[in-house]
Amino acid sequence: MTVLKKRQRLWWLAAFCFLVFSGFFFLTPLPYYIEAPGGTFDTATAIQVEGKKPAKEGGYQFVAVAVSQATPASMLYAWLTPFTTIEPEKEVTGGASNADYERINTYYMKASQDTAVYQANLLAGQEVSLVYKGVYVMSVADNSTFKNTLHIADTVTAINGQTFASSKDLVAYVGQQKQGAKVTITYESDGKSQTAKGKIVSLSNGKNGIGITLVDHTEIKSKNKVTYSTDGVGGPSAGLLFTLTIYDELTGNHLLKGRQVAGTGTIASDGSVGDVGGVALKVKAAADAGADIFFVPNNPVSSGQTNYEEAKASAKRLKTKMVIVPVTKAQDAIDYLKETK
Protein backbone atom coordinates (compact mmCIF):
# COMPACT_ATOMS: atom_id res chain seq x y z
CA MET A 1 0.00 0.00 0.00
CA THR A 2 1.38 3.41 -0.94
CA VAL A 3 1.87 6.25 1.54
CA LEU A 4 -0.82 8.23 -0.28
CA LYS A 5 -3.40 5.47 0.14
CA LYS A 6 -2.53 5.11 3.82
CA ARG A 7 -3.07 8.82 4.31
CA GLN A 8 -6.39 8.65 2.49
CA ARG A 9 -7.55 5.81 4.75
CA LEU A 10 -6.50 7.77 7.82
CA TRP A 11 -8.41 10.82 6.58
CA TRP A 12 -11.56 8.76 5.93
CA LEU A 13 -11.25 7.15 9.37
CA ALA A 14 -10.77 10.54 11.01
CA ALA A 15 -13.79 11.94 9.12
CA PHE A 16 -15.92 8.97 10.14
CA CYS A 17 -14.91 9.31 13.80
CA PHE A 18 -15.64 13.05 13.66
CA LEU A 19 -19.13 12.44 12.26
CA VAL A 20 -19.88 9.83 14.92
CA PHE A 21 -18.64 12.12 17.69
CA SER A 22 -20.56 15.09 16.27
CA GLY A 23 -23.74 13.05 16.08
CA PHE A 24 -23.35 11.98 19.69
CA PHE A 25 -22.35 15.44 20.91
CA PHE A 26 -25.07 17.42 19.17
CA LEU A 27 -27.95 14.98 18.75
CA THR A 28 -27.96 12.42 21.59
CA PRO A 29 -30.85 13.21 23.99
CA LEU A 30 -30.02 13.12 27.70
CA PRO A 31 -32.41 12.72 30.69
CA TYR A 32 -32.20 16.46 31.40
CA TYR A 33 -33.85 19.62 30.16
CA ILE A 34 -32.27 23.01 29.47
CA GLU A 35 -34.26 26.05 30.61
CA ALA A 36 -33.40 29.53 29.35
CA PRO A 37 -35.11 32.91 28.94
CA GLY A 38 -37.76 32.40 26.28
CA GLY A 39 -38.50 35.99 25.41
CA THR A 40 -41.57 38.14 25.91
CA PHE A 41 -44.86 38.17 24.01
CA ASP A 42 -47.04 41.23 23.45
CA THR A 43 -50.50 40.36 24.75
CA ALA A 44 -52.05 42.72 22.17
CA THR A 45 -51.17 40.12 19.54
CA ALA A 46 -52.24 37.20 21.72
CA ILE A 47 -55.60 38.45 23.03
CA GLN A 48 -58.53 39.97 21.17
CA VAL A 49 -61.48 41.39 23.12
CA GLU A 50 -64.32 41.82 20.65
CA GLY A 51 -65.14 45.49 20.06
CA LYS A 52 -62.12 46.71 22.04
CA LYS A 53 -58.68 47.93 21.05
CA PRO A 54 -55.38 47.76 22.94
CA ALA A 55 -53.72 50.92 24.23
CA LYS A 56 -51.82 52.92 21.61
CA GLU A 57 -48.82 53.47 23.87
CA GLY A 58 -47.15 50.96 26.15
CA GLY A 59 -48.08 47.30 26.38
CA TYR A 60 -48.39 44.15 28.42
CA GLN A 61 -45.84 41.39 27.94
CA PHE A 62 -46.15 37.86 29.21
CA VAL A 63 -42.86 36.04 29.64
CA ALA A 64 -41.89 32.50 28.73
CA VAL A 65 -39.14 30.06 29.58
CA ALA A 66 -37.62 28.15 26.67
CA VAL A 67 -37.42 24.43 27.49
CA SER A 68 -35.52 21.90 25.40
CA GLN A 69 -34.24 18.39 25.96
CA ALA A 70 -30.53 18.37 26.67
CA THR A 71 -27.78 16.99 24.47
CA PRO A 72 -24.09 16.87 25.45
CA ALA A 73 -23.57 20.07 23.42
CA SER A 74 -26.44 21.99 25.01
CA MET A 75 -25.39 20.78 28.48
CA LEU A 76 -21.95 22.26 27.92
CA TYR A 77 -23.51 25.48 26.64
CA ALA A 78 -25.78 25.68 29.71
CA TRP A 79 -22.86 25.19 32.10
CA LEU A 80 -21.03 28.08 30.46
CA THR A 81 -23.98 30.46 30.03
CA PRO A 82 -25.50 32.67 32.78
CA PHE A 83 -29.28 32.49 33.29
CA THR A 84 -29.49 29.00 31.86
CA THR A 85 -30.42 26.06 34.08
CA ILE A 86 -30.26 22.28 33.84
CA GLU A 87 -33.15 20.30 35.33
CA PRO A 88 -33.68 16.52 35.61
CA GLU A 89 -36.19 15.30 33.04
CA LYS A 90 -38.63 13.93 35.64
CA GLU A 91 -38.78 17.25 37.50
CA VAL A 92 -39.76 19.04 34.30
CA THR A 93 -42.14 16.54 32.69
CA GLY A 94 -43.30 14.61 35.76
CA GLY A 95 -42.38 11.43 33.92
CA ALA A 96 -44.73 12.19 31.00
CA SER A 97 -43.69 11.66 27.39
CA ASN A 98 -42.80 14.75 25.35
CA ALA A 99 -46.17 14.57 23.60
CA ASP A 100 -48.09 14.27 26.88
CA TYR A 101 -45.99 17.04 28.42
CA GLU A 102 -47.04 19.37 25.59
CA ARG A 103 -50.70 18.34 26.02
CA ILE A 104 -50.52 18.99 29.75
CA ASN A 105 -49.16 22.49 29.22
CA THR A 106 -51.86 23.17 26.64
CA TYR A 107 -54.54 22.31 29.21
CA TYR A 108 -52.84 24.49 31.82
CA MET A 109 -52.80 27.36 29.35
CA LYS A 110 -56.50 26.91 28.49
CA ALA A 111 -57.49 26.88 32.16
CA SER A 112 -55.40 30.00 32.74
CA GLN A 113 -57.06 31.79 29.82
CA ASP A 114 -60.58 30.97 31.03
CA THR A 115 -59.84 32.10 34.57
CA ALA A 116 -58.28 35.33 33.31
CA VAL A 117 -61.44 36.14 31.34
CA TYR A 118 -63.58 35.43 34.39
CA GLN A 119 -61.47 37.45 36.81
CA ALA A 120 -60.99 40.40 34.44
CA ASN A 121 -64.74 40.69 33.91
CA LEU A 122 -65.38 40.56 37.65
CA LEU A 123 -62.79 43.26 38.34
CA ALA A 124 -64.26 45.42 35.57
CA GLY A 125 -67.77 45.05 37.01
CA GLN A 126 -69.01 43.06 34.01
CA GLU A 127 -71.51 40.22 34.19
CA VAL A 128 -69.77 36.86 33.90
CA SER A 129 -70.11 33.32 35.17
CA LEU A 130 -67.65 30.48 35.47
CA VAL A 131 -69.13 27.01 35.15
CA TYR A 132 -67.01 24.44 36.94
CA LYS A 133 -67.20 21.12 35.11
CA GLY A 134 -64.65 19.13 37.10
CA VAL A 135 -60.89 18.72 36.93
CA TYR A 136 -58.71 17.62 34.04
CA VAL A 137 -56.35 14.81 34.98
CA MET A 138 -52.79 15.94 34.25
CA SER A 139 -50.96 12.94 35.69
CA VAL A 140 -51.58 9.87 37.85
CA ALA A 141 -49.13 8.88 40.61
CA ASP A 142 -47.57 5.43 40.53
CA ASN A 143 -49.14 4.55 43.90
CA SER A 144 -52.63 5.71 42.89
CA THR A 145 -55.25 2.96 42.81
CA PHE A 146 -56.57 4.71 39.68
CA LYS A 147 -53.23 4.36 37.86
CA ASN A 148 -54.64 2.15 35.09
CA THR A 149 -58.07 3.79 35.06
CA LEU A 150 -57.55 7.52 34.68
CA HIS A 151 -55.57 9.04 31.82
CA ILE A 152 -54.38 12.49 30.82
CA ALA A 153 -57.29 14.80 29.85
CA ASP A 154 -59.98 12.67 31.54
CA THR A 155 -62.29 14.88 33.63
CA VAL A 156 -63.12 13.90 37.21
CA THR A 157 -66.60 15.29 37.89
CA ALA A 158 -67.49 13.87 41.33
CA ILE A 159 -66.08 12.02 44.35
CA ASN A 160 -68.39 9.65 46.25
CA GLY A 161 -71.28 11.19 44.34
CA GLN A 162 -70.41 14.67 45.56
CA THR A 163 -69.73 17.52 43.12
CA PHE A 164 -67.65 20.59 43.88
CA ALA A 165 -67.50 24.30 43.07
CA SER A 166 -63.74 24.28 42.44
CA SER A 167 -60.69 22.04 42.37
CA LYS A 168 -59.69 23.58 45.70
CA ASP A 169 -62.89 22.17 47.26
CA LEU A 170 -62.30 18.77 45.65
CA VAL A 171 -58.73 18.59 46.96
CA ALA A 172 -59.88 19.64 50.44
CA TYR A 173 -62.56 16.93 50.46
CA VAL A 174 -60.28 14.04 49.50
CA GLY A 175 -57.59 15.39 51.83
CA GLN A 176 -59.95 14.93 54.77
CA GLN A 177 -60.48 11.24 54.02
CA LYS A 178 -58.43 8.66 55.88
CA GLN A 179 -55.63 6.82 54.13
CA GLY A 180 -56.96 3.54 52.75
CA ALA A 181 -60.59 4.71 52.79
CA LYS A 182 -62.68 3.46 49.87
CA VAL A 183 -63.64 6.09 47.33
CA THR A 184 -65.73 6.15 44.15
CA ILE A 185 -64.94 8.65 41.41
CA THR A 186 -67.12 9.75 38.52
CA TYR A 187 -65.20 10.80 35.44
CA GLU A 188 -65.58 11.50 31.74
CA SER A 189 -63.33 9.84 29.19
CA ASP A 190 -63.76 10.25 25.44
CA GLY A 191 -67.11 11.93 26.06
CA LYS A 192 -68.53 9.07 28.16
CA SER A 193 -69.32 9.25 31.88
CA GLN A 194 -67.91 6.38 33.93
CA THR A 195 -67.30 5.41 37.56
CA ALA A 196 -64.40 3.63 39.23
CA LYS A 197 -63.63 2.48 42.76
CA GLY A 198 -60.31 2.91 44.54
CA LYS A 199 -58.72 4.03 47.79
CA ILE A 200 -57.25 7.15 49.34
CA VAL A 201 -53.44 7.08 49.24
CA SER A 202 -50.62 9.07 50.80
CA LEU A 203 -49.26 11.73 48.43
CA SER A 204 -45.66 12.83 48.01
CA ASN A 205 -46.45 16.05 49.91
CA GLY A 206 -47.56 14.05 52.96
CA LYS A 207 -51.28 14.70 52.43
CA ASN A 208 -54.02 12.24 51.47
CA GLY A 209 -55.65 12.10 48.06
CA ILE A 210 -56.49 9.95 45.06
CA GLY A 211 -53.06 10.48 43.50
CA ILE A 212 -53.63 12.81 40.56
CA THR A 213 -52.36 16.23 39.55
CA LEU A 214 -55.13 18.35 38.10
CA VAL A 215 -56.29 21.62 36.60
CA ASP A 216 -59.79 23.09 36.51
CA HIS A 217 -62.07 22.18 33.61
CA THR A 218 -64.27 25.27 33.29
CA GLU A 219 -66.50 27.10 30.87
CA ILE A 220 -66.89 30.89 30.79
CA LYS A 221 -70.16 32.66 30.01
CA SER A 222 -69.82 36.37 29.24
CA LYS A 223 -71.15 38.91 26.74
CA ASN A 224 -67.57 40.02 26.19
CA LYS A 225 -66.04 37.64 23.66
CA VAL A 226 -62.33 37.02 24.16
CA THR A 227 -60.17 35.00 21.79
CA TYR A 228 -56.57 33.93 22.23
CA SER A 229 -53.71 33.28 19.80
CA THR A 230 -51.02 31.55 21.83
CA ASP A 231 -49.87 28.70 19.61
CA GLY A 232 -46.56 27.26 20.72
CA VAL A 233 -46.78 28.62 24.27
CA GLY A 234 -48.13 26.54 27.16
CA GLY A 235 -48.48 26.55 30.92
CA PRO A 236 -50.47 28.67 33.38
CA SER A 237 -47.97 31.38 34.32
CA ALA A 238 -49.33 34.12 32.02
CA GLY A 239 -52.64 34.23 33.90
CA LEU A 240 -51.96 37.52 35.69
CA LEU A 241 -50.87 39.35 32.52
CA PHE A 242 -53.85 37.98 30.59
CA THR A 243 -56.13 39.29 33.34
CA LEU A 244 -54.57 42.76 33.30
CA THR A 245 -54.79 42.96 29.51
CA ILE A 246 -58.47 42.03 29.35
CA TYR A 247 -59.35 44.26 32.31
CA ASP A 248 -57.56 47.20 30.71
CA GLU A 249 -59.42 46.81 27.43
CA LEU A 250 -62.80 46.35 29.13
CA THR A 251 -62.32 49.52 31.18
CA GLY A 252 -60.77 51.73 28.49
CA ASN A 253 -56.99 51.35 28.52
CA HIS A 254 -56.17 53.68 31.41
CA LEU A 255 -53.52 51.67 33.26
CA LEU A 256 -50.47 51.48 31.02
CA LYS A 257 -49.71 55.21 30.67
CA GLY A 258 -47.15 54.40 28.00
CA ARG A 259 -45.30 51.84 30.11
CA GLN A 260 -44.10 48.37 29.14
CA VAL A 261 -45.49 46.03 31.79
CA ALA A 262 -44.25 42.47 32.10
CA GLY A 263 -44.73 39.83 34.77
CA THR A 264 -45.59 36.31 35.70
CA GLY A 265 -48.01 34.45 37.96
CA THR A 266 -50.96 32.11 37.69
CA ILE A 267 -54.48 33.43 38.26
CA ALA A 268 -57.19 31.75 40.35
CA SER A 269 -60.93 32.33 40.16
CA ASP A 270 -60.77 34.31 43.43
CA GLY A 271 -58.15 36.66 41.93
CA SER A 272 -55.18 35.28 43.83
CA VAL A 273 -51.85 35.12 42.01
CA GLY A 274 -50.02 31.81 42.30
CA ASP A 275 -46.32 30.98 42.28
CA VAL A 276 -44.46 29.89 39.15
CA GLY A 277 -41.12 28.42 38.19
CA GLY A 278 -38.22 29.94 36.28
CA VAL A 279 -38.65 33.42 37.76
CA ALA A 280 -34.99 34.44 37.40
CA LEU A 281 -35.07 33.48 33.71
CA LYS A 282 -38.28 35.46 33.18
CA VAL A 283 -36.80 38.55 34.82
CA LYS A 284 -33.87 38.29 32.43
CA ALA A 285 -36.20 38.02 29.41
CA ALA A 286 -38.29 41.00 30.55
CA ALA A 287 -35.22 43.14 31.24
CA ASP A 288 -33.77 42.30 27.82
CA ALA A 289 -37.10 43.35 26.25
CA GLY A 290 -36.97 46.75 27.97
CA ALA A 291 -39.87 46.30 30.38
CA ASP A 292 -40.42 49.09 32.92
CA ILE A 293 -42.33 47.01 35.47
CA PHE A 294 -42.27 43.33 36.38
CA PHE A 295 -45.10 41.86 38.49
CA VAL A 296 -44.25 38.72 40.46
CA PRO A 297 -46.07 36.59 43.07
CA ASN A 298 -45.15 37.16 46.70
CA ASN A 299 -46.69 34.25 48.58
CA PRO A 300 -45.25 32.75 51.81
CA VAL A 301 -43.11 29.63 51.40
CA SER A 302 -42.09 27.02 53.97
CA SER A 303 -38.48 27.04 52.77
CA GLY A 304 -36.29 28.75 50.22
CA GLN A 305 -36.98 32.03 48.42
CA THR A 306 -40.35 33.46 47.49
CA ASN A 307 -40.90 34.25 43.82
CA TYR A 308 -40.48 37.94 44.72
CA GLU A 309 -37.17 37.36 46.49
CA GLU A 310 -35.91 35.33 43.54
CA ALA A 311 -36.95 38.09 41.12
CA LYS A 312 -35.26 40.79 43.22
CA ALA A 313 -32.03 38.80 43.34
CA SER A 314 -32.13 38.31 39.57
CA ALA A 315 -32.79 42.01 38.93
CA LYS A 316 -29.88 42.97 41.21
CA ARG A 317 -27.58 40.58 39.36
CA LEU A 318 -28.68 42.11 36.03
CA LYS A 319 -28.36 45.68 37.36
CA THR A 320 -31.64 46.51 35.64
CA LYS A 321 -33.75 49.60 36.37
CA MET A 322 -36.92 47.55 35.84
CA VAL A 323 -39.13 47.85 38.92
CA ILE A 324 -39.95 44.50 40.58
CA VAL A 325 -43.45 44.68 42.08
CA PRO A 326 -44.75 41.97 44.48
CA VAL A 327 -48.41 40.95 44.26
CA THR A 328 -50.65 38.34 45.86
CA LYS A 329 -53.82 39.13 43.88
CA ALA A 330 -54.69 40.77 40.59
CA GLN A 331 -56.14 43.82 42.34
CA ASP A 332 -52.65 44.57 43.75
CA ALA A 333 -51.30 44.96 40.21
CA ILE A 334 -54.25 47.11 39.13
CA ASP A 335 -53.85 49.37 42.17
CA TYR A 336 -50.12 49.78 41.52
CA LEU A 337 -50.66 50.74 37.89
CA LYS A 338 -53.40 53.22 38.83
CA GLU A 339 -51.32 54.87 41.56
CA THR A 340 -48.03 55.19 39.67
CA LYS A 341 -46.91 56.88 36.48
C-alpha angles and dihedrals in degrees: 000000000000124000089246093056091047090053091049091052091049091050092050090048091049091048091049092049090048092052092048092048092046091050091051094043098047105027111030109107116225129200091258137083129220116222121195138158106293100196132247130284125211107235090210087073094042101046130049120187107195112248093008134099130209121248115281094225128043125005150211119255126193115203130223138197116225110228124191135163111258127248124184088262096051091044089057090047091050092051090054099041126079117231093025120113136194117218130183111256094240093054090055102039101024088232093302122137118256090257093050091045090057091047091050092052090048090056091047089052093049092050090048092051093050093048091048091054091049096047095043091053091049092050090048092051093246125144111257140147132201115210111205110212100174134274130304113232108237098175141347121224119237091241094049115116086219093058094117095033107053123055137185112292095018110133120228106210104173144010118213088347092303121123125204140214094225143001087256090062092046092051091047091051097051090041090062093056119097120253109266093021114143115251136182120208129197114209143165121232123175089350095305125113114229140166132220135182126224144132140268111259136192112262128217090255091059095254129112124253146125093276106253135121111221150180129203119272102210142159124212124216115194139136088229107084114212124186128187133210106192104135112164095020123095142171134067102267097100092064096106094049091046089053093050092048095051093042091051093052094045092052099041110270099279101138107067100060089189095308129134106233121193132168150132139235139113120257126225127200090255091056097254118144115228131210123264139191131248095037096152090053091049092051088053092050092048093047091049089052092054099248117174097202133029119195116204135174117260105192124150116262130198092225140001127019127330117236088255093052090048091050093049091051091050093048091050091051090050093045089223125164090216109125114238109213122192119217137175097184137022092251089064090061093046092050092049093051092047094049099045136059 
